[in-house]
Amino acid sequence: MSSTTSNVEVVGGRSGLEFGVLPGGQITFMDYKGIPFMYPFTTIDYGGEKGRKERGGTFPCFPNFGPPQGIFKGTLPQHGWLRNMKTQVNPIKNGVEIPFKVGGIGDYPWIISGKVIYFLLNSNTLLVKLMLKRHRDDHCFEPAPINFAMHHYWLRQNAGVDVIFFEEEGNCKTAQVLDTRGTKLYLKAQKFEHPNLVKLDLLDVRSKSPKVDGIVTMSIKNAHRPRIVIWSDCKGFLCVEQIADHHENFNAQEGTFLKKGEEREISCLLEFK
């Protein structure tokens, strides 16, 4: 189920998971059973050199994540082109899809088309799927460097958030808890390599309603070297960047590439309780 309000395509309903999508794939809000789980998309004025910054919601990053390195500095924007392209959001059953075509510009001569799909598997689970295809006629013989990430701003106010990381090595699992309780929070980027699953306990959300546990579980599939980066510069949110590959691998020998005519899918799963 979806509806359009003020250029925002709303998917789902208040009895389960509900979210709004802008052209280009920016999710502006995400509620579960009527309770907000995400910091709402807004502009914060930090003053000084930092100035005004967009914060909140979540958005897809492609073909790069983070600030561009080396020869790509003059071509690729931070976190890629998708969210700034304002590409049409097309409703589908139980979700939306955002088609796109990027590349063929400056020092990124490769041409890649695809779509981002937001699809409700059920009332509490969102599938985010990136479907890619490299064009055969982009006149570039080298493989195309790519990366993909979802840039989540989860709600955090006074009570804080517990973050648990699970990493599989054979049959062995390790877990690490990051405690971010406290009324003030400035958290420098903390980086965690190769977690296959991340669980957040959003304590503020849980305290607002007996109908929800305030738990979000995030996983990623078909990622090369998955990575989680967590930071915050505002007590209202905790930013969790769910990345398919280390950003320093972009265009490096150990990075992720697409050959001519190659197709690929990368997907993220968000489950709410």
Secondary structure, DSSP 8 states (H G I E B T S, - for coil): -EEEETTEEEEE-TTSEEEEE-TTS-EEEEEETTEE-B---EEEE--TTT-EEEESSB-EEBS--SS--GGGTTT--TTBSHHHH----EEETTEEEEEEEEEEETTEEEEEEEEEEEEEEETTEEEEEEEEEE-TTSS--S-EEE--EEEEEEE-SSS-EEEEEEEEETTEEEEEEEE--SS---EEEEEEES-SEEEEEEHHHHHH-TT---EEEEEEES-SS-EEEEEESSTTEEEEEEESS-GGGTTSTTSEEE-TT-EEEEEEEEEE-
